[in-house]
Structures are given as C-alpha cells and as structure tokens.
C-alpha cells in the first residue's frame, strides 16, 4: 500500500489511521533517510493508539515508552546500534512480551532481530512531499 503526503500533518494522519487498527504484539520496521518523517508518522501512530503523551524522537534514549493508549507504544531509534545482538542486549525480548506496538526507526541496523515486521518505508520526494509504503502484517490490503 502506498500513500503520497504533502506535509508532516498528512504523514501523521497516515500514522493515526494505522494506529487505530493495530493489534497487540505488532512490530513496525521503519526505513527512511534522516528527516524523512519517521517520527512524524509515529506521532500520528501514538494518537491513533490513544496515547496522550508528547511523542519525541528517541535518538539519545534508544526507546521512548507511551503507555496511556489502548496498547503501549515502544518507540525505538536504532541509529546508534549496529546489530540485532545489541538490540537483544538492551532488553528487546522484554518489550516483545508486553503486548504493545514496537515502532523501530532505522530498523535496517537490527533487521536480523526483527521477525516478520510490518515494513514502513518513507521516502522524501520533495521538501515536504513523502511516499509512504506499508508492507506486511495484512495492512497492505486495508484501506487507511
């Protein structure tokens, strides 16, 4: 499933619509250049899950937890990791068993630790225009 968005707000809207239908234990593997809109998408995702906390990039903390929604959201930034082993070392298994949604930015750095994730690719087409591709988990066949 592909979407073209023309602003950060439209990117958030796609995330919001996906967040409304996500189920427990879903892993979302984000790819996209720096500034592509991964965190904007995740802000919408959090709102769709009902989270009320302010969503920020977990660049320096590795993971931010948002627990106020219908499902917990664990927002990871794997930019500074170089392998799936490092992800296991920070307690990845603990997050997987908590019944929430794991949104993993820079997932290509830890791809060997992600089993059948929903893949979300965000590509910059222009200053604010993005192409968002969602693959896997059956979500590519759902009208968002």
MOJOVEN-V657450 format. One line per field, one symbol per residue. ss: DSSP state (H for helix, E for strand, C for the rest). phi: phi as a letter, one per 40 degrees, with the letter a starting at -180 (. if undefined). burial: 1 if it has 24 or more other ideal C-beta (glycine too) atoms within 12 Angstrom, else 0. A space follows every 10 residues. Layout:
ss: ???
phi: ???
burial: ???
This chain:
ss: CEEEECCHHH HHHHHHHHHC CCCCCEEEEE ECCCCCCHHH HHHHHHHHCC CCCCCCCCCC CCEEEECCCC CCEEEEECCC CCCHHHHHHC CHHHHHCCCC EEEEECHHHH HHHCCCCEEE EEEECCCCCE EEEEECCCHH HCCC
phi: .bbbbbadcc cdcccdccdc bcbdgcbbbc bicdgchccc dcdcdccccg cbcccbccdc bgabbbbccc bcbbbbbcdc cbacdccccc gddcccccgb bbbbcfcccb dcbbbfcccb bbbcbadbcb bbbbbgggcc bbcc
burial: 1010100101 1111111111 1100011111 1100011111 1111111110 1000101100 0111110010 1111111110 1000001001 0100110001 1111111111 0011001111 1110000001 1111001010 0001
